[in-house]
Amino acid sequence: MANYSSPLLSGTGGVTTTFKTTGFLWAAGRRAMVYEVEMGQSAAYASTDAPVQWDLSRAATAGMTATTVAANLLDPADIVATTLFANAATAEPTAMTTAGNGLNLKQWGINQRGSYRWRALDDGDNIILASTTGFGIAVRVASIASGFTGSALGTLAFVER
C-alpha cells in the first residue's frame, strides 16, 4: 500500500457564504482510504471573527469543473497513484450545490483564525472510496458570515490498496 497527499485549495473568489469545493478525490481502478484531512484559512483576517464551516461529503464528479492535481508520493519509491484528485473548483458537483446536499460524512466549524486536523484513529476509521470511477469525496468550505473572504487551503492524505 502506498501513501499519498493532495493539496486542498479554494477556487476563484476565495471563501464565500456558499460552499465551494477545495478538493475532490475519486478512485479510478483501485480502492482508496482517506486517513487525514488538514484545513485552514489564509488571508487578512476580517475585522470581526467569522466562523468557517468545512464539510466532507460523498459525491459524484458530474458537473464539476476543477484543476486536476497529481497526488504527491509520501515515499518516492512507491508507484504513482491511480486515484484522481482535483482542487480549486470553479463549478460545483451538481449533487452538492447547496449546504447539506450529498452524503455529509464530517462537518467542522472553525474560527477564521484557526486550523484543524482530522485523522483516523486506526484503519477501521478511514473513509473508504470504492473503485468506481467518478464517485468519491469532496472537501468543501463556506464562511457562515460574510466577514471572511480569504482563501482556504489544506492537505488530504490517503492510501491506495
N, CA and C of each residue as an Amber inpcrd file, in Angstrom:
protein
   483
   0.8410000  -1.1830000   0.0000000   0.0000000   0.0000000   0.0000000
   0.8820000   1.2400000   0.0000000   0.4820000   2.2090000  -0.8000000
   1.2450000   3.4430000  -0.9030000   0.4490000   4.6030000  -0.3140000
   1.1490000   5.5390000   0.3160000   0.5190000   6.7240000   0.9120000
   0.7550000   7.9350000   0.0330000  -0.2720000   8.7940000  -0.0560000
  -0.2300000   9.9740000  -0.9050000  -0.8280000  11.1660000  -0.1670000
  -0.5300000  12.3640000  -0.6580000  -1.1960000  13.5630000  -0.1530000
  -1.5180000  14.4620000  -1.3350000  -2.5800000  15.2470000  -1.1740000
  -3.0050000  16.1760000  -2.2150000  -3.3900000  17.4970000  -1.5690000
  -3.1280000  18.6160000  -2.2490000  -3.3970000  19.9330000  -1.6590000
  -4.8570000  20.3700000  -1.8210000  -5.4550000  20.8320000  -0.7430000
  -6.7820000  21.4590000  -0.7920000  -6.5770000  22.9300000  -1.0900000
  -7.4070000  23.4990000  -1.9600000  -7.2760000  24.9040000  -2.3180000
  -8.6120000  25.4220000  -2.8210000  -9.0520000  26.5620000  -2.2960000
 -10.3070000  27.1510000  -2.7760000 -10.0950000  27.7530000  -4.1510000
 -11.1600000  27.7910000  -4.9280000 -11.0900000  28.3000000  -6.2950000
 -11.2330000  29.8100000  -6.3660000 -11.5860000  30.3000000  -7.5210000
 -11.7300000  31.7240000  -7.7900000 -12.7070000  32.3710000  -6.8170000
 -12.3260000  33.5070000  -6.2720000 -13.2030000  34.2290000  -5.3660000
 -13.0150000  33.8810000  -3.9070000 -12.2140000  32.8740000  -3.6060000
 -11.9570000  32.5050000  -2.2130000 -13.1820000  31.9500000  -1.5130000
 -13.2020000  32.0710000  -0.2030000 -14.2850000  31.5460000   0.6170000
 -15.4580000  32.5210000   0.5870000 -16.6490000  32.0070000   0.3450000
 -17.8540000  32.8240000   0.3380000 -18.8980000  32.1620000   1.2450000
 -20.0950000  32.6940000   1.2720000 -21.1510000  32.1110000   2.0940000
 -21.7810000  30.8910000   1.4220000 -21.3610000  30.5600000   0.2220000
 -21.8060000  29.3610000  -0.4870000 -20.6740000  28.3420000  -0.4590000
 -20.9930000  27.0680000  -0.2280000 -19.9540000  26.0360000  -0.2150000
 -19.2090000  25.9920000  -1.5350000 -17.8740000  25.8660000  -1.4220000
 -17.0110000  25.6890000  -2.5840000 -16.1100000  24.4940000  -2.3280000
 -15.9040000  23.6880000  -3.3400000 -15.0760000  22.5000000  -3.2150000
 -13.5990000  22.8800000  -3.2580000 -12.8560000  22.4880000  -2.2140000
 -11.4160000  22.7510000  -2.1610000 -10.6220000  21.5360000  -2.6250000
 -11.2560000  20.3700000  -2.6630000 -10.6030000  19.1640000  -3.1250000
 -11.6190000  18.0700000  -3.3790000 -11.4070000  17.3040000  -4.4400000
 -12.2870000  16.1940000  -4.7830000 -11.4060000  14.9960000  -5.1300000
 -11.5840000  13.9090000  -4.4020000 -10.7780000  12.6980000  -4.5820000
 -11.6890000  11.5850000  -5.0490000 -11.3260000  10.9090000  -6.1420000
 -12.1190000   9.7780000  -6.5920000 -11.2150000   8.6690000  -7.1070000
 -11.6270000   7.4330000  -6.8110000 -10.8420000   6.2640000  -7.1850000
 -11.0430000   5.9660000  -8.6680000 -10.0390000   5.3990000  -9.2800000
 -10.1030000   5.0350000 -10.6950000  -9.3990000   3.6990000 -10.8730000
 -10.0370000   2.6340000 -10.4400000  -9.4720000   1.3070000 -10.6360000
  -8.9710000   0.6450000  -9.3650000  -8.6120000   1.4120000  -8.3530000
  -8.1740000   0.8520000  -7.0780000  -8.9380000   1.5290000  -5.9600000
  -9.1630000   0.7990000  -4.8700000  -9.8180000   1.4020000  -3.7090000
  -8.8390000   2.3310000  -3.0030000  -9.3800000   3.3830000  -2.4130000
  -8.5560000   4.3320000  -1.6670000  -9.1850000   4.5610000  -0.2980000
  -8.3490000   4.9340000   0.6640000  -8.8150000   5.2110000   2.0220000
  -8.2320000   6.5460000   2.4740000  -9.1030000   7.4750000   2.8550000
  -8.6670000   8.7660000   3.3920000  -8.4040000   8.5820000   4.8770000
  -7.2230000   9.0000000   5.3240000  -6.9020000   8.8400000   6.7430000
  -6.5750000  10.1660000   7.4370000  -6.4800000  11.2730000   6.6660000
  -6.1780000  12.5530000   7.3060000  -6.6340000  13.7160000   6.4310000
  -7.2090000  14.7350000   7.0810000  -7.5600000  15.9840000   6.4130000
  -7.1030000  17.1220000   7.3130000  -6.2820000  18.0080000   6.7680000
  -5.8400000  19.2150000   7.4800000  -6.4240000  20.4000000   6.7290000
  -6.9610000  21.3860000   7.4640000  -7.5950000  22.5050000   6.7880000
  -7.4130000  23.7950000   7.5630000  -7.4370000  24.8830000   6.8430000
  -7.3140000  26.1890000   7.4670000  -7.6080000  27.2750000   6.4580000
  -7.4490000  28.5020000   6.8950000  -7.7380000  29.6580000   6.0700000
  -6.4960000  30.5400000   5.9990000  -6.3610000  31.2530000   4.8990000
  -5.2400000  32.1850000   4.7900000  -5.7220000  33.4600000   4.1240000
  -5.2920000  34.5530000   4.6260000  -5.5970000  35.8920000   4.1040000
  -5.6630000  36.8360000   5.2870000  -5.8990000  38.0870000   5.0100000
  -6.0710000  39.0450000   6.1040000  -7.3600000  38.7040000   6.8450000
  -7.3110000  38.8040000   8.1600000  -8.4930000  38.4840000   8.9570000
  -9.5730000  39.5360000   8.7770000 -10.8110000  39.1010000   8.9140000
 -11.9270000  40.0490000   8.9060000 -11.8780000  40.8500000  10.2000000
 -12.4720000  42.0240000  10.1940000 -12.4350000  42.8750000  11.3880000
 -13.2060000  42.2490000  12.5430000 -14.1610000  41.4020000  12.2490000
 -14.8610000  40.6350000  13.2870000 -14.6170000  39.1710000  13.0050000
 -14.5200000  38.3680000  14.0590000 -14.2910000  36.9390000  13.8520000
 -15.4350000  36.3240000  13.0500000 -15.0920000  35.5780000  12.0380000
 -16.0840000  34.9480000  11.1810000 -15.8760000  33.4320000  11.2130000
 -16.8990000  32.6740000  11.5470000 -16.7590000  31.2300000  11.5380000
 -16.6950000  30.6910000  10.1140000 -15.9220000  29.6330000   9.9320000
 -15.7870000  28.9820000   8.6410000 -16.2330000  27.5360000   8.8240000
 -17.0930000  27.0630000   7.9360000 -17.6000000  25.6930000   8.0260000
 -16.9600000  24.8410000   6.9460000 -16.4120000  23.7040000   7.3750000
 -15.8130000  22.7340000   6.4660000 -16.7140000  21.5120000   6.4240000
 -16.7830000  20.8660000   5.2730000 -17.6620000  19.7200000   5.0520000
 -16.9220000  18.6770000   4.2260000 -17.0560000  17.4160000   4.6140000
 -16.5090000  16.3070000   3.8370000 -17.6920000  15.4160000   3.4870000
 -17.9760000  15.2610000   2.1850000 -19.1520000  14.5340000   1.7260000
 -18.8080000  13.5990000   0.5840000 -19.6140000  12.5500000   0.4640000
 -19.5320000  11.6910000  -0.7240000 -20.2810000  12.3800000  -1.8510000
 -19.7710000  12.2570000  -3.0750000 -20.4110000  12.9110000  -4.2210000
 -19.8890000  12.3020000  -5.5180000 -20.5170000  12.7030000  -6.6120000
 -20.0750000  12.3040000  -7.9490000 -19.4200000  13.5050000  -8.6260000
 -18.5490000  13.2440000  -9.5650000 -17.8340000  14.3150000 -10.2490000
 -18.7000000  15.0490000 -11.2660000 -19.9150000  14.5700000 -11.5330000
 -20.7820000  15.1800000 -12.5460000 -20.9590000  16.6710000 -12.2880000
 -20.7450000  17.4670000 -13.3210000 -20.9390000  18.9070000 -13.2290000
 -19.7650000  19.6770000 -12.6620000 -18.7660000  18.9930000 -12.1490000
 -17.6490000  19.6750000 -11.5040000 -16.6160000  20.1430000 -12.5260000
 -16.1390000  21.3590000 -12.3460000 -15.0270000  21.8820000 -13.1340000
 -13.9590000  22.2830000 -12.1380000 -12.7640000  21.6840000 -12.2520000
 -11.6920000  21.9410000 -11.2990000 -10.3520000  21.6280000 -11.9510000
  -9.2890000  21.9460000 -11.2310000  -7.9360000  21.6950000 -11.7020000
  -7.4800000  20.3140000 -11.2360000  -7.1110000  19.4430000 -12.1720000
  -6.6090000  18.1230000 -11.8100000  -5.1900000  18.2600000 -11.2830000
  -4.9350000  17.6010000 -10.1630000  -3.6380000  17.6910000  -9.4930000
  -3.1050000  16.2770000  -9.2630000  -1.8370000  16.0550000  -9.5610000
  -1.2230000  14.7560000  -9.2880000  -0.9740000  14.6190000  -7.7890000
  -1.3280000  13.4700000  -7.2370000  -1.0930000  13.2180000  -5.8100000
   0.4050000  13.1120000  -5.5460000   0.8330000  13.6300000  -4.3980000
   2.2350000  13.5620000  -4.0040000   2.5290000  12.2220000  -3.3460000
   3.6070000  11.5910000  -3.7550000   4.0480000  10.3480000  -3.1230000
   4.7140000  10.6790000  -1.7940000   4.2730000  10.0660000  -0.7190000
   4.9420000  10.2840000   0.5570000   6.2170000   9.4550000   0.6560000
   6.2940000   8.3730000  -0.1210000   7.5130000   7.5760000  -0.2480000
   7.8590000   7.5500000  -1.7340000   8.9520000   8.1910000  -2.1570000
   9.2750000   8.2800000  -3.5780000   9.4990000   6.9270000  -4.2530000
   9.6540000   5.8600000  -3.4850000   9.8450000   4.5390000  -4.0640000
   8.5190000   3.8830000  -4.4550000   7.3910000   4.4540000  -4.0440000
   6.0790000   3.8940000  -4.3770000   5.6850000   4.2320000  -5.8060000
   4.5980000   3.6000000  -6.2680000   4.1050000   3.8510000  -7.6240000
   3.1860000   5.0780000  -7.6290000   2.9930000   5.6610000  -8.7910000
   2.1150000   6.8120000  -8.9650000   0.6780000   6.3950000  -8.6630000
  -0.0750000   7.2690000  -8.0310000  -1.4570000   6.9680000  -7.6470000
  -2.3580000   6.8140000  -8.8720000  -3.2680000   5.8410000  -8.8140000
  -4.3090000   5.7500000  -9.8380000  -5.5230000   6.5660000  -9.4200000
  -5.6410000   6.8430000  -8.1280000  -6.7180000   7.6800000  -7.6130000
  -6.5320000   9.0930000  -8.1520000  -7.6160000   9.7370000  -8.5360000
  -7.5620000  11.0590000  -9.1430000  -7.9630000  12.1350000  -8.1400000
  -7.4100000  13.3250000  -8.2970000  -7.6760000  14.4190000  -7.3790000
  -7.7720000  15.7210000  -8.1630000  -8.6970000  16.5810000  -7.7400000
  -8.8310000  17.9060000  -8.3350000  -9.0850000  18.9090000  -7.2200000
  -8.6410000  20.1520000  -7.4090000  -8.9070000  21.2050000  -6.4280000
  -9.2410000  22.5080000  -7.1540000  -9.4290000  23.5750000  -6.3830000
  -9.7400000  24.9020000  -6.9330000 -10.9290000  24.8510000  -7.8870000
 -12.0180000  24.2470000  -7.4450000 -13.2090000  24.0950000  -8.2900000
 -13.7980000  25.4430000  -8.6830000 -14.1910000  25.5610000  -9.9510000
 -14.8890000  26.7520000 -10.4280000 -16.3620000  26.4530000 -10.6810000
 -16.7300000  25.1680000 -10.7190000 -18.1370000  24.7440000 -10.8060000
 -18.2930000  23.5360000  -9.8910000 -19.2990000  23.5860000  -9.0330000
 -19.5090000  22.5400000  -8.0350000 -20.1390000  21.2960000  -8.6460000
 -19.8980000  20.1290000  -8.0210000 -20.6130000  18.9300000  -8.4600000
 -22.1230000  19.1800000  -8.3930000 -22.8710000  18.7090000  -9.3870000
 -24.2920000  19.0300000  -9.4780000 -25.0880000  18.5530000  -8.2720000
 -24.6800000  17.4880000  -7.6260000 -25.4360000  16.9610000  -6.4860000
 -25.1660000  17.7250000  -5.2080000 -24.2500000  18.6970000  -5.2320000
 -23.8220000  19.3460000  -3.9950000 -23.7930000  20.8570000  -4.1060000
 -24.7340000  21.4530000  -4.7800000 -24.6760000  22.8980000  -4.9770000
 -25.1640000  23.6930000  -3.7690000 -25.8140000  23.0540000  -2.8070000
 -26.2520000  23.7700000  -1.6010000 -25.7840000  23.0270000  -0.3640000
 -25.7600000  23.7340000   0.7450000 -25.3300000  23.1260000   2.0060000
 -26.2470000  21.9760000   2.3760000 -25.6730000  20.8920000   2.8560000
 -26.4550000  19.7530000   3.3130000 -26.7380000  18.7320000   2.2370000
 -26.5040000  19.0590000   0.9520000 -26.7040000  18.0650000  -0.1040000
 -25.5060000  17.1410000  -0.1590000 -25.7140000  15.9530000  -0.6240000
 -24.6620000  14.9600000  -0.6490000 -24.6920000  14.1730000   0.6410000
 -23.8390000  13.2230000   0.7730000 -23.7750000  12.4170000   1.9860000
 -22.6880000  13.0010000   2.8720000 -23.0840000  13.8560000   3.8050000
 -22.1390000  14.5260000   4.6870000 -21.5530000  13.5310000   5.6760000
 -20.2610000  13.3070000   5.5920000 -19.5790000  12.3770000   6.4960000
 -18.9990000  13.0900000   7.7040000 -18.4750000  14.2700000   7.5050000
 -17.8520000  15.0520000   8.5780000 -18.1830000  16.5260000   8.3800000
 -18.3290000  17.2570000   9.4800000 -18.5490000  18.7030000   9.4670000
 -17.6790000  19.3280000  10.5460000 -17.0290000  20.4440000  10.2260000
 -16.2110000  21.1380000  11.2080000 -16.5060000  22.6260000  11.1380000
 -16.6830000  23.2600000  12.2700000 -16.8010000  24.7070000  12.3450000
 -15.5150000  25.2560000  12.9460000 -14.8530000  26.1470000  12.2350000
 -13.5440000  26.6550000  12.6520000 -13.5730000  28.1790000  12.6120000
 -12.9790000  28.8190000  13.5980000 -12.8160000  30.2600000  13.5740000
 -11.8660000  30.6200000  12.4450000 -12.0750000  31.7790000  11.8230000
 -11.2280000  32.2150000  10.7090000  -9.7410000  32.2370000  11.0520000
  -9.4020000  32.3300000  12.3190000  -8.0020000  32.3910000  12.7390000
  -7.4150000  31.0170000  13.0450000  -8.2490000  29.9850000  12.9490000
  -7.8120000  28.6560000  13.3610000  -7.5800000  27.6960000  12.2060000
  -7.0920000  26.5320000  12.5620000  -6.9310000  25.4330000  11.6120000
  -7.3680000  24.1590000  12.3320000  -7.5030000  23.0750000  11.5760000
  -7.9990000  21.8350000  12.1650000  -7.3520000  20.6530000  11.4610000
  -7.1980000  19.5840000  12.1920000  -6.6570000  18.3430000  11.6350000
  -7.5330000  17.1950000  12.0850000  -8.1020000  16.4550000  11.1150000
  -8.8330000  15.2250000  11.4090000  -7.9700000  14.0660000  10.9710000
  -7.8320000  13.0710000  11.8240000  -7.0420000  11.8870000  11.4990000
  -7.7850000  10.6620000  11.9900000  -7.8680000   9.6350000  11.1410000
  -8.4900000   8.3790000  11.5340000  -7.6730000   7.7690000  12.6670000
  -8.3510000   7.3070000  13.7080000  -7.6430000   6.7290000  14.8570000
  -6.9340000   5.4380000  14.4940000  -7.5370000   4.6320000  13.6510000
  -6.9030000   3.3990000  13.1550000  -7.4990000   3.0810000  11.7900000
  -7.0550000   1.9940000  11.1570000  -7.5100000   1.6750000   9.8040000
  -9.0210000   1.4920000   9.7130000  -9.6750000   1.0930000  10.7810000
 -11.1170000   0.9140000  10.7610000 -11.8860000   2.2160000  10.6840000
 -11.2260000   3.3480000  10.9460000 -11.8800000   4.6560000  10.9080000
 -11.6490000   5.4130000   9.5990000 -10.8580000   4.8430000   8.6900000
 -10.6000000   5.5010000   7.4050000 -11.8930000   5.6720000   6.6220000
 -11.9400000   6.6740000   5.7820000 -13.0660000   6.8570000   4.8660000
 -12.6970000   6.1560000   3.5680000 -13.4850000   5.1560000   3.2000000
 -13.1440000   4.2870000   2.0720000 -13.8600000   4.7520000   0.8110000
 -13.1150000   4.7900000  -0.2870000 -13.6610000   5.1140000  -1.6020000
 -13.7010000   3.8460000  -2.4310000 -14.8470000   3.5450000  -3.0060000
 -14.9590000   2.3860000  -3.8970000 -14.1300000   2.6510000  -5.1470000
 -13.8280000   1.6050000  -5.8800000 -13.0010000   1.7550000  -7.0800000
 -13.8150000   2.2070000  -8.2910000 -15.0460000   2.6640000  -8.0900000
 -15.9110000   3.1290000  -9.1640000 -15.4770000   4.5180000  -9.6330000
 -15.1760000   4.6570000 -10.8970000 -14.7330000   5.9320000 -11.4490000
 -15.8520000   6.9700000 -11.3740000 -15.5130000   8.1890000 -10.9770000
 -16.4640000   9.2930000 -10.9680000 -17.1830000   9.5010000  -9.6490000
 -16.9770000   8.6140000  -8.6810000 -17.5840000   8.7710000  -7.3600000
 -16.4800000   8.8450000  -6.3290000 -16.6010000   9.7740000  -5.4020000
 -15.5570000   9.9330000  -4.4030000 -16.0080000  10.8220000  -3.2750000
 -15.0740000  11.6090000  -2.7550000 -15.4000000  12.5330000  -1.6710000
 -14.9370000  13.9400000  -2.0290000 -15.6880000  14.8970000  -1.5160000
 -15.3670000  16.3120000  -1.7160000 -15.1480000  16.9600000  -0.3650000
 -14.1450000  17.8210000  -0.2800000 -13.9220000  18.6520000   0.9000000
 -14.3360000  20.0500000   0.4840000 -15.3270000  20.6220000   1.2070000
 -15.8910000  21.9150000   0.8370000 -15.7650000  22.8980000   1.9920000
 -15.8590000  24.1810000   1.6730000 -15.7380000  25.2160000   2.6970000
 -16.7010000  26.3590000   2.3890000 -17.2140000  26.9660000   3.4560000
 -18.0590000  28.1610000   3.3330000 -17.8550000  29.0110000   4.5710000
 -17.9720000  30.3140000   4.4110000 -17.9420000  31.2200000   5.5510000
 -19.3840000  31.4570000   5.9710000 -19.6920000  31.1690000   7.2190000
 -21.0560000  31.3170000   7.6950000 -21.4670000  32.7900000   7.7090000
 -20.5290000  33.6630000   7.9870000 -20.7770000  35.1080000   7.9400000
 -20.0110000  35.6710000   6.7490000 -20.4400000  36.7780000   6.2330000
 -19.7750000  37.3310000   5.0540000 -18.4790000  38.0650000   5.3930000
 -18.0640000  38.0260000   6.6680000 -16.8870000  38.7690000   7.0810000
 -15.5620000  38.2390000   6.5690000 -15.4300000  36.9210000   6.3730000
 -14.1620000  36.3520000   5.9260000 -14.2570000  35.9990000   4.4590000
 -13.3480000  36.5050000   3.6580000 -13.3640000  36.2220000   2.2220000
 -12.0010000  35.7570000   1.7280000 -11.1980000  35.2030000   2.5910000
  -9.8570000  34.7730000   2.2120000  -9.8500000  33.4500000   1.4770000
  -8.6880000  32.8570000   1.3890000  -8.5260000  31.5660000   0.7260000
  -8.6010000  30.4450000   1.7490000  -8.9470000  29.2680000   1.2790000
  -8.9500000  28.0770000   2.1100000  -7.9240000  27.1120000   1.5350000
  -7.2130000  26.4560000   2.4190000  -6.1950000  25.5200000   1.9610000
  -6.0220000  24.4050000   2.9770000  -5.3180000  23.3820000   2.5860000
  -5.0680000  22.2600000   3.4740000  -4.4600000  21.0980000   2.7160000
  -4.5360000  19.9190000   3.3210000  -3.9730000  18.7080000   2.7410000
  -4.8980000  17.5380000   3.0230000  -5.0780000  16.6820000   2.0420000
  -5.8440000  15.4550000   2.1910000  -4.8710000  14.3030000   1.9840000
  -4.7900000  13.3800000   2.9410000  -3.8640000  12.2480000   2.8400000
  -4.6690000  10.9670000   2.6730000  -4.2000000  10.0940000   1.7890000
  -4.9080000   8.8420000   1.5240000  -3.9310000   7.7290000   1.1750000
  -4.4450000   6.5100000   1.1980000  -3.6610000   5.3260000   0.8570000
  -4.4660000   4.5350000  -0.1720000  -3.7790000   3.9210000  -1.1150000
  -4.4360000   3.0400000  -2.0830000  -4.1660000   1.5930000  -1.6880000
  -5.1460000   0.7360000  -1.9890000  -4.9180000  -0.6980000  -1.7630000
  -5.5280000  -1.5230000  -2.8700000
